[in-house]
Every structure is written in structure tokens, then in C-alpha cells.
Amino acid sequence: MDLGHWELGNNVTLPEDFEENPPMGFVYRIENKETGKFYIGQKKILKVEKRPPLKGKVRKRKIVKQSDWKTYCGSSNELKNDVLKFGEDKFTFKIIRFCDCKWDCTYWELYYQMQNHVLFREDSYNGIINVRISKFQKFIDRYKDEIQNLDT
């Protein structure tokens, strides 16, 4: 399976049906091998393109396509400049969690950012955390056991 420059982090496995049915996205960690500086973010594998309705129809069409995830290098300008300056081979690109939906991506990105105290550390490229997420019972039920295990 071609993952571009991405590799799987510890305890992360590629879903069996990844080719036919990829997850919505993933949470990742990019690290500069030279300086140890890192970035935690999320990337959507799938994107929904909205197109105008067909002639005589009212509803817009939604086309699901793969994004540019295989070559993506983060959204931090400082990180992107360093990748250009040092070269892609001086960075590790690790997927730390696959996510089934946008809510998953947002929650787990925030979780790993908070766990790593990205806003307080000088060795973090993260300069802002901009998140809006709601309490959603479906996800509370899904992750209840996992969250309890993380807290202990």
C-alpha cells in the first residue's frame, strides 16, 4: 500500500480494506530529525467536492475524492519552511491514529496536542489550537472504555 511519505506509528495498523474504503482521516506527528521539533495535526484522506446540480435538478452534487494526503506536510508555515529548507528526508511523517469521521479527527488531534503540551513547548511547531467540538453521545459511548484506560 502506497502511503506516500507517511509511516505508521507505534500500535497503529492499516485498516484491512484501506484501498476500497479508506478512513475519513488521521492524526499525525511530523518531527524534524535534526532538531527534534515536532508538529501534531490532522489530515482528511477523503474530501467532499460540491458541484452544481445537473440540468433540471435542484440539489448540488457531492463527489467524494481522495485529498493530497500522501504529499501533505502540515499546515504550520514554520514547519513547511523547514521542510523546504532541510528537505523532506530530514523529517519523519507518522500516522498516530486513523479516524472514521471529522469528529474523531478533531477530538483525537486535540487530545494528542494537549497530552504533549504543544503550546508550552519551544520544540513544537504548533502555534495555535483552534477547535470547536461538541459533546456527542454516540462518541462518548464509543470511546468510554478507551478514555478510562487512558486516564489510569
BELHULIN-V224245 format. One line per field, one symbol per residue. ss: DSSP state (@ for helix, = for strand, . for the rest). A space follows every 10 residues. Layout:
# BELHULIN-V224245
ss=???
This chain:
# BELHULIN-V224245
ss=......==.. .......... ....====== ==.....=== ====.===== =......... ======.... ......@@@@ @@@@@@.@@@ =========. .@@@@@@@@@ @@@@@..... ...=...... ......@@@@ @@@@@@@@@@ @.
